[in-house]
């Protein structure tokens, strides 16, 4: 049965008339979602349940982890604050989520024969979100999860009897070695199959010694293995109804499920939090360069709508969506100003110093300031901790966030431009749908000031677990730290002047 026949048989003519909607497309559908416990996966799951309540079932692939069973992780997932709206308005929707024990890093996805049969017979729509997003992940681990894991999932999809669409979630930086990225798949010198064979046959030491040659011009194993996954999609999913969505830097929600919602500190969120707390004092960054950030709800809506869009296109080619910002240009210097402004206006009770950070394009100067403003204060702090009988921990903490900043340096010192013809076509097609207002795939009217205000408040609420009751404490703290900061500056100037005068004599 071809794609059109499958669409008609599963969804009827409701998807093909002018009064169609995304909600109608998903009515009675059975979905498989990988990576449901991750930041993006949670958001996809919540949006599908809340905005497409007539869907039949969402199977989520879950692996046991940290002494927790699949059922325990499933229960923990549905207890997340992201599902608060659903719990309040229609808690029965959560019963549509069905966990399946599986692991994309294992042969056959670690599925039992019974579960595999059920998925092959019942699933209509697949969203592949599972991936490691760590920039410094060992190559062998990243290849197994991002590249080989995608290959395993596509093997399962190839046996699905009623498949309508697949959406593979990649990244806009899968081609970070290019300044301009088109909506097409680029190849690497070393074929994905060769890289996979090397990772399976070579030991860790040998692999590490040749890693730079394998990566070519890619900055890290994350962007490289996401590129390999795209090539695998191109070779393995040629005859499948598949879309490839490439988000840029995914950040907190602009609106849904809640303004500022975020649930991890990876990437830019962690840096924003630590600058706001006064911990990070210097970042290697070119303030004039554009950065491309996209709110997670914009990404989720694009992914869901892409699933519908490719069934309407009726083409054999793989549709690629560069899910990047089409709002007015935003630059690193603007981001810092908004972080500092909002950190001072709505301070955290966990602020350790008055916010202030140098954004330095010169690597040597940044390294000097890093030692002066990060390493030395941490060393002194640990010295006093030892004096009072406590365990030293500041230097260890500083080194950890220094490593996090370092792996992100490539993205703070480069900028990219992305083709977005398919995204523009999706936006136009969405205008004809009844529920187009429920799915936002256009960032043009985004107000950066309001967005980052809500983002910083979201970090306080969802990451640091602060509430309005701590506001007065936080305001008193920031005032105290402001005068301590000024006193330190004045003292430093006096000491430098005294040293200069002494040398002069």
N, C-alpha and C positions, 0 to 999 in steps of 0.2 A: 504493500500500500504506500503510495507516494505521500509527500508532506501535505499537499492540499486535501487529499482524501482523508488523511488522519485528522486534520484540523476540522473538516466538516463533520466527520463522524463523532469527534469528541466534543466539539463546541457548537455544532450546528451553524446556521447562517448568521448567528448573532455577531460573529467576528468580522463579517464581510460587508455589512451594510453601514450606512452613514451614521446610524445611531449606536454604533458599537462602542465598547468601553474596555478598558484594561480589566476591570472587575469581571465582565462577562467572559473575557478570554480565559480567565483562570477558574471560572465556575466549573465544578465537578472534576477539576484536574487533580492529578496525583504528582507530587513534586519530590525530587531528591535534592537535598542541600548538603554539601560538604562544608566543613569549616564553620559549623553553626555556633560553636562555642567561642569563636573569635570575635573581635570588635565589629568587623564588617558583617560576618555571618549572623550575629545576633540581630543586627539592624535589618538585614534582609528578612529574617524569620518574622520579626515583629511587624514589619510593614505588610508582608504578605497576609498574615493573619488578620490584621486590623483593617486593611483596605480591600481585601479580596475574601470576605467571610464565607463565600459559597464554595471555595475550594474544598476538595475532599480530604486529602491527607498530605502532610509534609513529612517525609522520611528524612531524618537527619543521621548522618554517619558519625558515630561517637566511639571513641576508644577509651578503655579503662586507663586511668592516669592517677598517679600519686595515691595509690591505695584506695581509689574510689572506683566503684563499679559503674557500668554504663547507666544504670538506673539512678544511681546517686548523682552522677554528673548531669543527667537529664533533669532531675528535680532541682538541682542547684542552678542550672541554666534558666529554667522557667521562673525561678525566684528572683531573678535579676530585676533591678528597678526599671529597665527598659520596657518591661511588660506591665507596668502599673496601670496604664490606660485600659489595657485589655482586661486585667483583673477586676477593674472597677466597672467597666461597661458590659463586658460579655466574656466572663471567665471560661465558659464552655469551649470557646475557640481554642484554648490551650490543649484541649483533648485531641485536637487534630494533629498534634505533633507526635510522631512515633519514632523513638530512637532505634537505631540498628547498630549492632556491634560491628565496627569496622575500622580500618586504618589504611590510609592511602599509601603508607610506607611499606605495606606488606603485600606479598603476591596475592592476586585476586582480591585486593583491598581488604584482606582478612575476613571476608564474608563467609558465613556458613553456606552450604549448598542450598538450604531452605530459604535463607534471606535473599540470596542472589536470585533465586527463581522468582520470588515475590517481586523484587525490583524489576527484573526483566519483563515480567508480565504486566505490571501495573503502572509503572512510572511513565508520565507524559512529558514532563519538563524537568530539566536538570540545571542546577546552579552550582558551579564548581568554584568554591571560595577558599578551600583548604590550601594553605601554603605557609612556609616560614618566611617572615618578613624581616628577619634579622640580617643586617648588612654584613656582619662578621661571622655568619654561620659557616662551619667547615664545609668545604666544597662537596664532600661525599654526602653529608647530611642534606644540604640544599638540593643537590641533584636528585637524590632519592625522593624527597618530598615534592619539590616543585616540578621537576621534569618527569621522572619515572612515575610519580603519583598521578600526573595528568594522563600519561599513557595508559595506566591501569584503569582509570576512570573511563577513558574513551573505549577501551575494550568492552567494559560493561555496557556502555551506551550502544555499542554496535549490536548488542543482542536484545535491546529493548524493542518489544513488539509494537508499542503504540507511542513511539517517541515523536514529539512535535517540535521541541526546540531545546537547545543546550546553550547556556551562557558560561563561557570561561572567563574568569576575572584575572586579568593580567595587571600590568602597571604601565603608566605612561613612560616610565624610565627603563623599560625593557630594552630600549635603544638609547641609553644615556650617553653612548659614545658618539651620538649624532646631534648636531645643533638643531636641525629641522626634522621632525618625525612625521611621516605621512601615515595614512590609514592603511598600511600594508605591513606584511611580515618580512623582516630582514633576516638574512642568514648569517651564520658565523663561519669562520674558516674551518673550525673543527665541527663535524656533524654531531648532533645530539646523541646518536647511537654510539659514536666513538667515545664521547665524554662519559656516557653511562657505563660502557665497557671498562674504561679506565678506572672509574670509581669502584666498580665491582671487583676488579682484579688487582689493583695496586694497593699497597699498604699506605697508611696515613702519612708516614714520613716522605715517601717517594712522591705522593700526590701533592703534599705541601711544597716540595722543592720545585715542582713544575707548574704550580697554580697560576702564577703570573702569566706564563706563556699561554696557558689554556684560556684565561680570561680575556686575553688580547687587550682591548682598550676599555673594557668594562671596569667600573670602579670597585665592584664588590661581587660576591657570589650571588647576592639576591638578584640584581638586575640581569646578570648573566644567565642564571638558571630560569628566570621568567622568560627570557628570550628563547632559551632552549624549548621551554614548554610551548611557546607560540609556534615554533617550527614543528613540533610534534603534532600540534593541532592541524597545521597545514597538511602534513603528510598522512595523518591517521584519520582525520575527520572530513576529508574531502567531499564525501557523499552524504554527510550528516547536516541537518539544519542547525548550524552553529553560529553564534556571535561571539566576538572577542571584545570585552570592555576593558579599557586601559585608564583607570583613574590616576590622577597626579597625586599630590600629597593629601591624604585623607585626614580631615580634621573634625572637630566637634560638629554637632548638628546645628543647623541654622534655625530649624523650627520643629522637626519631628524626630523622635517622639516628644522631645522637650527641647526648648532652646538651650544650647550649650551642653547637651548630653555627650559625655565621653566616658570611657571606662578603662582606659589604660594610659600609661605614660611613655609609650614608645614614640620615637621620632620627635616631631616638633612639639608635641604636647608636653613631654617631659622637660624640654628646654625652656618652654614658656613658663612652666611651673617654677623651675629653679631660678630663672631670671626674676620672676615675680617675688620669690621668697628671699631674694638678695644673695643667693648662693653662687650663681654663675656671674662672674665679673668681666669675662672677656670671651668673645666668640670670633673665630676666624671666619670672616664674612665680608663680602663686597656689598655695601649698603645700597648701591645704585642698581643692582641687578634685580630683575623680575623674579618673583617666586610664584609658583602656581599651586594654590591650595584649593581644595574642593570640600565643602561640607559633606558629611557622611550621608545625610538624607538625600542630597542631590545625586550622589553616587548610587545609592540604593534604588532611587526612582529610575535612574538611567538603566541599571541592570535589569530591573523588572520590565521596563518598557521595551528594552532591546529584545527580550524574549518574545514579545508580541510583534515587534517591528519586523523581525526576520521572517516570520510566517506570512507577512503581508507582501514581502518583496518578491518571493517566488524566484530566487536566483540560486545558482549552484555555487557561487563564490562565498567565501567566508566574510561576513560583514564585520568590520572593525570600527569601534567607536573610541576615539581619543576623548575620554571623559575628563576634560580640563576646563579651567575657568574661562568663561567668556565675559566676565565682569571687567570693569575698568582695571587697568594695570595696577598691580600691587607689588611693592618692592620691600626688600629686607629691612631697609631703614624705617619704612612706614610701620612694619610689623613691630620693631623694637619700641618705637614711640607709643604705640597702642598698648603694648605689654606694660611698659613703665607707667603710663597714665592710669590704666585700670588697676594695676597692682597698688598704686598709691591711693586711688579713690575708693577701692574696695579691698583693703589689705587682708592678708591671711594672718590668722593667729599664729601660724607656724613660720612667719617671716623671721629669718635669722640676722638679716642686715638690711639697711635701706636699699631699695632697688636702684641699680645703676650698673650698666654693663658697657664695655668698650667693644664696638664692632670693628675689627681690624682686618684690612685686606692683606697687609704684609705679614707673611707667615712667621718671620723671625721676630717681629715686634710682638705678635700675638703670643708666641712661645715664651718670650721674656715676661710679658704681663701675666701669663698663666702661672709661671713659677712664683712671681711676686704676689699675685692676688688670690691664687688658689692653693698652691703647694705650701708656701711659707706659713700663711695663717693656719692651715690645717695641722702643720707640724707643731706650731706653737700651742694650738688648742689641745693636741694630743699630749703634749708635755705637761700641761696643767691638769689634764685628766689623770695622768699617771701620779702626779703629786698628791691628788686627793683620793687615790686608791681606786680609781675607775679604769675600765678597760679602754685603751685608745681605739678610736674608730673613725675619726674625722679624715685622716689621710687615706684610709681605705675607701671611704665614701667618695672623696674628691677624685681619686684615681678612677673610680668606676664611672662617674659622670664625665670625666675628661675623655675616657675611651669612647663613650657614647657621642660626645661632641666631635671627636676626631673622625669617626666613621661617617659622620654627616657632612664633613668639610667639603666634599666634592659638590654637594648640592647647594651649599651656601656661597660657592665661588664660581658657579656656572649658571647659565640660563638657557632655556629651550623655547622653541616655537613649535606648535602642534597643528597639523591639518585637522579640520573638524567638519568636513563636508557631510559625513554620515550623521554626525551629531545634529547638524543644521537640518538635515532631512527628517531626522527623528522629531525634532522640535516642531517642524511644519506639520508632520503627520499627526502629532499629538493634539494639535489645535482642533482637529475634527472629531475628537472623542468626547463623549458625554462627561467623563470624569477626568478631563485633562487638568483641571485645577487641583486634583488630589495627588498628581504626580508631577513634581517640578523638575524639568530637565533644562531649565534656562536660568542662569545666574546673573543675567544682565542687570537686574535691578538690585542686586545685593549691596547693602550698605556695610562697608568694611568696619566702620566705627561701631555700629550696633552689634555686628557679628562678633567682633573680638571682645567687646564688653561682656556679651553673653558667654563667650568661650571661657574667659577668665573666671566668671562666676560659676560656670559649669565645672571647671577644675576644682574650685573650692568645694562645691557641693558634692560632686560625684567621685572625685579622687581623694581629696583631703577630708571629706565627710564633715565639713563645717556647716553651721546653720546660723540663722539670724541672731541667735542668743549670744554668739561669740563676737558679734560685730564691734561692740564697745571695747572689748579686750583688745581686738585687733587694731582699732584706731589709736588706742593709747600706746600700743606697742610700736606702731609705725612712727608716731610722734617722738617717742623716746629714741628710736633707732635713727631718726633724722638728725637729732642733736648730737647723738654719739658719732654719727657719720661726719657731721660738720666739725666736731671737736677733733676727730682723727685727722681730717684734712688739714686743719690749722696746725695741729701738732707736727704733722709731717713736713709742712712748709717751714716751720720754725727750726726743726732738726736739720733740714737740708741747708737752710741759710747759715746756721751755726757751723755746719761742716765746711761750707764754702769760706766763711770768715776765718775759721781756724787754719784752713789750708793757705789762705792768703797771707796769714802771719808767719 
